[in-house]
Amino acid sequence: MRNRLSYISTRGSAPALGFDDVLLAGLARDGGLYVPDAWPQMSLSDIAALRGLDYATTATRVMAPFVAGGLDEGELAGLTRDAYAGFDHAAVAPLSQIGANEWVLELYHGPTLAFKDLALQLVGRMFDAVLEKRGSRITVVGATSGDTGSAAIEACRDRDNVDIFMLHPAGRVSEVQRRQMTTVQASNVYNVAIDGTFDDCQSLVKTLFADHALRDRLNLSAVNSINWARVAAQTVYYVTAAVSLGSPDRTVAFSVPTGNFGDVYAGYVAQRMGLPIERLVIATNVNDILVRCFRTGRYTVTGVVPTISPSMDIQVSSNFERLLFDLYDRNGASIAGLMGDLGRDGAFEIERGRLASAATLFRAAEVSEEDTLAAMADMYRTTGKLIDPHTAVGVAAGRRERPDPTVPLIHLSTAHPAKFPDAVERATGVRPGLPAPLADLLERPERYDRLDNDVSAVRAYIESRSRAV
Ligand SMILES: *Cc1c(COP(=O)(O)O)cnc(C)c1O
């Protein structure tokens, strides 16, 4: 197949793989993350030719070089059409203007009301298509404190070659979040409430993955944020937003609420592919490891502080490794060295000068809880629009770090306000309601099983149900 990319590990000592193997592998065997060995290029006329195309068609054009060798363009077109057909807005990721040369990019029109649907709805279908060709099946196992579980379940439901087992801590997930998972009536979806905490759930999953015999027998897999296919799928909305606002004849700036660095890294990928992006603002809450790193060159892990934007309450920003790989001229041994330091000392130091090239594109800003609430209140007062606390972090940081005001500024809105009603109500006095497709969520029947915090019980449960055996 033409233009076939190969994927290499950021730590330099795992075998190079094609797209389908990278999709199924997730993490590289040397502990690194896979990246393409070259950036596919979009010329200015390629970008101009995207004007007026629908989201799914643009997704096919932008992603085709990444999947070549694993899926052909016709297959990809079928998957993108299907993946985005269920979104509740015809534009899939619409822009809404909130000020002079300032927009919000609404990434919450998918089935679970958060931006992760944009990638996962497609990636679940890619898994199924690649597995179908291989005649094999996988067993996805995950733990969730509420937010990512539903996006993974919606991505895997009704897939022929995938079963998903999602563990959540019994009684410790909000009712809306639990119901978004447990009301999914699909025979390949298993919700398990564990008598324990989220950490207990996570350590059960870790123990299962560490059992290599089980891992091979069930083809255990995760749909986590380090999967390259997720990054590739996320580059698409940077392109559609920029093209809507005049790209490639105008450059644009984005502000991106950031946790694991997956979303903002996708913006960097779009820029490397040729999309004229003037600035990417890395917006964090008080869990500001990236802001400190950009300021000092030192990446130091500290404890996680719970905030009103919980999907960004992270300790390490795993996809940052992919940017570091480029900053170190794609020298895997250097990255392996830094990650060794991180494992040993909880910190590493970026060589002097390495961050300078990133500083021309990126700005990082940390937003306090007060400023997050103020941004929600201000948005409501000036536009009548309710935004969720993650989006508010992006808006506050973007306004602080925006380049010259003639450059269109696009704030990525990563969740529907109804997913975080308490914080929105606290800031604005208005309690957002669920959108129409989820309006009857509280009346739908639930289906889940309850198990003790006991790894042999969980193992037996999965083994007797997985179709991969
Ligand atoms: C996951 C998530 C984020 C952070 O995205 P990363 O790719 O981890 O940087 C931001 N907002 C919401 C609502 C999320 O669910």
The ligand as a Tripos MOL2 file, in Angstrom:
@<TRIPOS>MOLECULE
LIG
   15    15     1     0     0
SMALL
NO_CHARGES

@<TRIPOS>ATOM
      1 C1         -9.7410   13.5620   29.5050 C.3       1 LIG1
      2 C2        -10.2580   14.9430   29.6560 C.ar      1 LIG1
      3 C3         -9.3960   16.0750   29.5720 C.ar      1 LIG1
      4 C4         -7.8870   15.9550   29.4130 C.3       1 LIG1
      5 O1         -7.4900   15.4320   28.1800 O.3       1 LIG1
      6 P1         -6.0030   14.8880   27.9730 P.3       1 LIG1
      7 O2         -5.9920   14.2880   26.6230 O.co2     1 LIG1
      8 O3         -5.7910   13.8730   29.0630 O.co2     1 LIG1
      9 O4         -5.0820   16.0320   28.1060 O.co2     1 LIG1
     10 C5         -9.9680   17.3320   29.6310 C.ar      1 LIG1
     11 N1        -11.3000   17.4960   29.8140 N.ar      1 LIG1
     12 C6        -12.1500   16.4450   29.9270 C.ar      1 LIG1
     13 C7        -13.6010   16.6960   30.1500 C.3       1 LIG1
     14 C8        -11.6580   15.1340   29.8410 C.ar      1 LIG1
     15 O5        -12.5260   14.0970   29.9690 O.3       1 LIG1
@<TRIPOS>BOND
     1     1     2 1
     2     2     3 ar
     3     2    14 ar
     4     3     4 1
     5     3    10 ar
     6     4     5 1
     7     5     6 1
     8     6     7 2
     9     6     8 1
    10     6     9 1
    11    10    11 ar
    12    11    12 ar
    13    12    13 1
    14    12    14 ar
    15    14    15 1
@<TRIPOS>SUBSTRUCTURE
     1 LIG1         1 GROUP 0 **** ****
